[in-house]
Amino acid sequence: MTMAVAILFFFNGFSLPSSSRNKYSADLIIYGGTSAAVTAAVEAVKSGKSVLVVSPDTHLGGLSSGGLGYTDTGNKSTIGGLSREFYHRVWQYYNDSTSWKWQKPSEYGNKGQGTVAMDGENRTMWIFEPNVAEQVFEDFIKENKIKVFRNEWLDRKLKVLKEKGKMISFKTLSGKTFSGKVFIDATYEGDLMAAAGVSYHIGREACSVYNEKWNGVQTGAKHHGHYFKDKIDPYKIPGKPASGLLYGVSPKPIEQNCSGDDKIQAYCFRVCMSNHPDNRIPFQKPEKYNSENYELLSRVFAAGWREWFDKFDMIPNRKTDTNNHGPFSSDFIGMNYDYPEASYERRREIIKEHEDYQKGLLYFVANDKQVPQEIREKMKNWGLAKDEFTDNANWPRQLYIREARRMKGVYVTTENDVLAQREVPNPIGMGSYAMDSHNIQRYVTSEGFVQNEGDVGISPRKPYSISFGSIIPKKEECTNLIVPVCLSSSHIAYGSIRMEPVFMILGQSAAVAASIAIDDGIDVQSVNYLTLKKLLQEKKQVLMLP
């Protein structure tokens, strides 16, 4: 060890492990257990590099194996490489009749989002059960003999060891030290990126920052059905402000349209339910249940709203990927603002608060007499899927972190890229889904009624490319880190990028770029794009459409 490195160990709070058993090194170190982490690791092996995956999660795949089985694909022709291989392997699984335990394939049909769920011509399947996705990811890991350190959490109280702008190593809470030539942060939170001293943003930028139209506060945006269509009183005693606001309604006045803030779009669990009598568990009353927390929903029902079941999206074997829908649903609006920067302890509290809220919501709809009888009776046909998340009381292990930190990198992707209003330099993959932001706050209008704000859904007129510059930090901040999930993007552009197929695409492209940097002994910012482009195309990544 050089004197300079020894000094850095001292001043950054590191203590040398007492045994070499606590030291691990590889060409590429990937932090995270998401779908992007897995594809990055697989690509590293295919590119001939040694790789270690350091995962805070015990189960791999993030949201793709955590309940989001009704894939937000957009234009499927943009999905190539290992991302498409994932959906091909899902197809292979369901192409076997023995995989259909709770229903026949003909009973499921071929439902999907604007296209078939099971595409025989292209041998892909876009809708799947959580356990199937997890098995595909585990197969990727096993086949490529990738070493995964599970339940290993970055020690965020210690700065990562850097020397002349280059990451040397980081330490986990268990005392392990991981050293590499290049690092990839593939988490939803961007903790390694933050610990490395890379700049980032949390919340919504004002429209003026990147010359955008759909960023910042958007009170007039009603692009989904996730707003109050009727005039609903927000007060505990209707018509009496002095009685106080109902649970979940903010007392703060709404800011001017297009103004920036530090708020983020709502999180929820993508709950997997079943309506098969032999594979469902009735919704239980959570320990901290309070029916008053759902008074707003009862008032929505009283106004005639009957869309409760509209986002019970069916996946194979009589199960659902259940998403937020309507003015009051599974999104726990306004209750996650501190999550991105929160301590691990506080994050666990936030996750539990979301779990209690959502479990209470399901119990309320199934049992409370304020809910219309026809809704209650139909709800009793549903329960948690007995054969999913069996080590977690059948509840999803992964909260849907729709956005957290976003890097300020070499190139910031904005709505101008998504909407094809400028040419994207050095593309490494594509996106095509709508710029989709879920609600961010619930407030009282000037007329005295409750309303949601932040729900935006603007579809690009064609698929768009994502720049290499958006997954690499500025050179002066870190020269050997790549960030394919908390990438450099404005809030509203991230609403389109943040789809699981895109994360897998960017994870693979990140590993290809890392391999070039390792082979050439250069900074990631110095990777020759023409070399990168050629390799990506050889690996069947789709960089742009004709």
N, C-alpha and C positions, 0 to 999 in steps of 0.2 A: 504494500500500500504506500502510495506517495505521501509526502508530508502534507501536501495541499488537501488530499482526500481525507487524511486523518483529521486535519483541522476542521474540515467541513462536517465530519461525523460529530465532532465535539460540539460545535456551535449550533448544529441543527437538532441537538437533543438525542441523537442516536447513541446507543451503547452497543459495543461489539458483542455479537452472540457468543455465549460461552462455548458453544459447540458448532462445528461446521454443519451439523445436521439442520440447523436453523437458517442456513444460507442456501439459496437456490438461484440458478442463473440459466438463461437461455438467450438465443438470438432475439426472440420477440416475447415480451411479457404482455399478456392481455388481462386487463382488470374488468371483471364483469361476468355475468352469467346469462346475458340476453341472447336473443337470436343472432344479433350482430357479432357477439363474442364468439359464438360457435362457428359461424361461417368464416370469421377472420382466422380462427385457429386451424380450421380445415385447410384453408388456402395457404397458410404458413407451411404446413406439412407438404402440401402439393408443390410448393415453391422451394422445397428442400431446406427449410429452416427449422431449427429447434424452437419449440414454443411451450410456454406454460400458461395455463388459464388460472387466474386467481379470482375466485368467484365468491362474493358475499352470500350468494344463494346456494342452497343445497340442491335444488332442482333447476335444471337448465332450460333456457328458452324464453324467459321473461313472459311477456304477454301472450306470445304465440302458443305457449304451453300452459298459460295461466288463465285461460277462459275465453280469449279472443280467437275463436275458431271460425267466425263468420268474416273472413278476411276482407279488409278494405284494400281492394286491389287497384281500382281505377282501370286503366288500359293495360291489359295483361301482356301485350306485345312488348312492353318496356321491361318486363321481368325476365332476366336471364341468369346465367351462371349458376352458382350454388343456391341462390334464392329459388330459381325455377326447379333445381334438383330437389329441394325440400318438398315442393308441391307435387313433383313427380312421384316421390316416395310415398306421399300421402295417398296419391292415386293408386299406387301399387297395393297399398294396404286395403283400400276399400274395393279394389277390383277382385278381391278374394271373398267369396260368399260367406265364409266362416266369420268374417269381421262384423257381420250384421247380426248382433246378438238379440237386440230388442225390437227389430223390425226388419222387413224384407227391403232390399234396395228399391223395388218397385213401389213400395209404400212411401219411401222418402221422395221418390221422383228425382227431379234434377233442378231443384230450386237454386237460385243464386242471385247475385247482384248484377242485373243487366246481361247476364250470360249464364251458361250452365255451371252447376257446381262441380260436376264430374265431366271433364272434357276428354272424351275418349280419343278424339282426333289428335290432340296435343299431349295426351297421356298426363294430364295434370288434374288435381283435385284441390279446390280452393276453400272448402268448408269441411271442418273436421272436429273431432273430439279432443279435449285437452290432453288426455293420456296418450293419444296417437301421436300428437305433435312432440310430446316429451320423448317418446320412444325413438322417433326419427332423429332428434338431436342427440340422444344417447348413442344411437347407432353410428352417427357421424363421428362422435368422440372415440368410440371403441374401435371402429374400423381403421381410424388414422392414428391409433395408439397415442392419444393426446393425454397428457397429465393434467388433471384438474384438481386444484386445491379448493375444496368446498367449505363454506362457512368461514371464509377468511376475509376479514374486514380491514380495509385500509385504516391505519392509525392516523386519523386526521389532525391530531394534536401535534404531530411531528411533520415538519416540512419534508418533502421528498428530497433526497440527496441529489444535488445538482452541482455540476462543475462547468463553468464557462457556458452556461445556458443549456447544458445537456443533462438530461436525467441519468443518474447512475443507478439508483435503487429506491425502493420504498419499503416500508415496514408495515406489517399487519398487527392487529391487536394481540394475536397469539404469540408474537415475538419473532415471526419469520421475516426474513429479508429477501427481497426478490430483485435481482440485478439483470439488466438486459441491454442490448444495443439500441432497440427501439421499443417504445411502449404504445399500447393502444388503450384508451379509456372507452370501454363499450358499455358503460352504465347509463341508466336513465337519468341519474342525478349529476354526473360530471364531477364526482368527488376527486378523482386523481388529477383531472385537469385543473381544478381549483387549487389543490395542494401543490401543484407544480408551478403556481404563480402565473397561470395563463388568464388573461382578462376574459370576462364573460358578462352577460346581461341576464337579469331576471325581471320578468314582467313585460309590459307592452311599451314599445317605443311610440312616441308621438308620430303622427303621419309625416311631419316635416323632416324627421331624422333621415329617412331613406326615400323621401318623395313618394309616399304610398297613400292609398285611399282607404284601405281597410284595416289599418293598424289602430292602436289606441282604443279609446272608448267608442262604442258603436251603438248608441241607444236606438237608432232607427233600423238596425239590422234584424230582419225577421226571416231568415233564410231556411229555417227548419220550423218545426212546430213546437220548439222548446221555449215558448213564451206564454204569458197569460192572455188568452184571447178574449176573456170576459173581465169585467171590472170586479176584481176581488178585493175585499176590505182586508188591510194588513194588520188590524188592531185586535188585541185579545177580546175586547168587547167592541163589536162592530160599531163604527161611527164615533168612538171615543178614544182619541189619541192618548189621553191621559192614562188609559188602561195598559199602555205599553204595546210594543210590537210583538207579533207572533214569532216563534222560533225560526231563525234563519233569515230574517229580514234585517238588513243593515239600516241603522239610523242615519248614516252619513249621506249627505246630498250627493247626487250624481255629478260627475265632472263634465266639462264641455267635450263634445264629440271630437275625436282625433287627438285628444290629449293623452299623454303617456302616464303610466302608473306602475306600481310594483306588484300588481295583482296577476295571478295566473289562472288559467282555465281549470274548471272543476275536475276532480278525480272521482273514480268509482271503481268498484269491482265488477268484472264481467262474469256474472254468476251463471254457473252451469246447472240448469234445472232439468228435471225429467217429469213426464206425465205418464210414465209406465208404472202401474201399481206395484210391481216387484222391484222397481229401481228408484224409488223416490222416498225421501225422508221429509215428513211434514215440517213446515217452518216453525221454529221454536222461538219463544219469547226471550230476547236477550236479557242479561242481568240488569242492565241500566235502562230498561224500556220505559218510555214515557209517551203515552198516546198523544199528549198535547203537542209533541214535536211534529205531528203530522196533521195538525188542524188545517193548515193551508190546503193540503190535498183533499181533505173532506169538503172544504168549500169549493174546490175545483169540481169535484164530483157533483156537489149540490147544484152547480151551475150547468150541469148537463154533459160534462166531458166524459167520454167513454173510450179513450184510446189506450187504456192501460196495457193491453196485451200487444200493442202494435210493434214493439221491438223485442218480442220473444222470438228471436230469429232461430229457426230450426236448423240444427246440425244433425248428422246421422244418429240413428239409434234412439229416436224420440227424446232428444235433449235440445237444450237451447244455449245460445250465446246471448245472454240477456243484457241489453244496453239501455242507457238512459233514453227516455222519450217523454215529451210533454213538459208542461211548466213546472211540475214538481215530481221528481223521479229519483233515480239512483245517484245522480250527480249530487255531491254534498257541497253545494255552491258556497264559496267564500270561506271554507274551513281548512284550506290548505296553503294559505299564503306564505307561512313560515317554513314549509316543508323543505324547499331546496337547500337552505342554509342551516337547517335545524341539526342538532346533535342526533346521534343514533337513538338515544333514549327518547327524545322528543318526537322523532320520526315514528318510532314504535307506538307512541301515544296517538299520533295523528292517524296512523293506520288502524289502530283499535277503535278510534272514534268513528272512522268511516265504516268499519265493520259493524259496530253497534248500530249506527244510523241505518245502514242498509238492511241488516237483519230485522231491526225494528220496523222498517218500512214494509218488508214482506209479511211480517206477522200482522201488522196493522191492516193491510189490505185483505188478508185471508180471514181475519177474525173480528175486526171492529164494526159495530153496528152502524157507525157513521158512513161506512162504505156501502154503496148500493148492493142489495142482496144478490143480483145477478153477477156482479163482479166477485163477491165473496165466494159464491158457489163454484164459479169457474176456477177461481184461484185455488180451491181445495183439491183440484185435480193435479196440482203441481207441487213439487218439493225439490229439495236439493238432490242432485244425482248421486245415488249411493255408491257408484263405482268410480267417482272422480274425487281427486284430492283426499284420498282415503287416510292419509296421515295428518290431515288438518281439519278433521270433522267435516269433510266434504265442502269446505269453503275455499275459494281461490287463494293461493299463496301470494299472488302478486297483485298489489294495488295498481290501477291504471294511472301511471305517472305520465299524464298527457304532455306536460312540459315542466322543466325545472330550470337548470342553468342552460344558457346557450352561449357558446364561445364567440368571442369577437376575433375572428381569424383573418387569414390573408384575404379572403373574399367573403363578403356577406351576401347570402342569397336573400332576395326580397321578393315582394309580389311582382316586381318588374321582370324578374326572371321567370316566375311561375306563369305569368300572363303573357310571356313572349314579347315583352316590350323592349328587350335588349338581348344581345347575343351573349350566351353563357360561355366563358372561356374554359378551356381544358376540362371537358366533361368526363366524369368517371361513372356515371349511372344516370338513371332517369326517375322522375316521379310523374304522376298524372292525376292523383286524387284531388278533390276540391280542397281549397284552403279552409280547413274545418276547425274552428275554435268553438269549444263548448262554452256555456255561460260562465261568467266570471264574478258577477255580483247580483244580489237581489235587493232591490231598493224600493222606496216609496216615490211615486211620481208626483208631479206638481198638482195633479188632480186628486191625490190622496189614495191611490190604489197601488197594489203591489205589482212589480214588474221585474223581469230578469234582464240582464245586460251582458253582452259579450258573445252571444251566439252568432257566428258568421259562417257562411258556406258559399264560397265563390269558386266556381269550377273554371279551370283553365280551358281555353278553346282547343288545346292540343297538348300532348305530353311535353315536358320540358326537361332539360338537362340540369345536372347538379355538378358544380365546379369542384375540381380537386382542391382549389383554394379554400373551400368551405369546410374541409375536414382537417386542415393543418393550421397550427397557431402562427402568429407572427414570429419571424425568425429571432427577434430580440428577446422573445419570451421563453421559447423552448424549441430546440432543434431536432428532437427525436421523439416527439409525441404526436399521435394521430387520434382524432376524435370523430368517429363516424356516427354517433348517436346525439350527443349534445353539441351538434355541429354549429357552424357560424351561420346564423339565419335570423331574420326578423321574426317577431312573434307570429305574424299572420302567414308568412311563407312557411314557417315550421308546422303550421296547421295542416299543410299538405305533405310535407316531407315525413312527418312523424308516423308513417305507416310501416308495419312490420316487414313487408316485402322489401321496402326501400332500405330499412336498417340492415337487412341481410345483404343486399346489394352493396351498400357502402362499407359494411364490415369486410367483405371479400376484397373490394377495391383498396381499402386501407391496408390490408395485409400484402397485397401485390406491391403497393408503393413502399411499404416497409421493407420488403425483400430487396427491392432495387437499392434502397438507401443502404442496406446492410452490405450487399454485394459490392457496391461502389465506394463504400466508406464515406458517405456524404450525408449532409443534413436532409431531412425530409422535404424541406423547402427547395432543395436543389435537384430533386428528382427530375430527370428529363421527361417531359410530358409525352413526347413522341414514342419513347421507349415504353412508358406506362400504358399509353393508348394501345400500342401493338399487343402487349401482353394481355390487357383486358379483353381485347377483341378475340384473341386466341382462346380465352377462357369463356367466351360467349356472353360477356357482359354487353348490354345494350346501352350505348353511349348517346345515340341520337337516332331519331327515325327519319327516313327519307322525306 
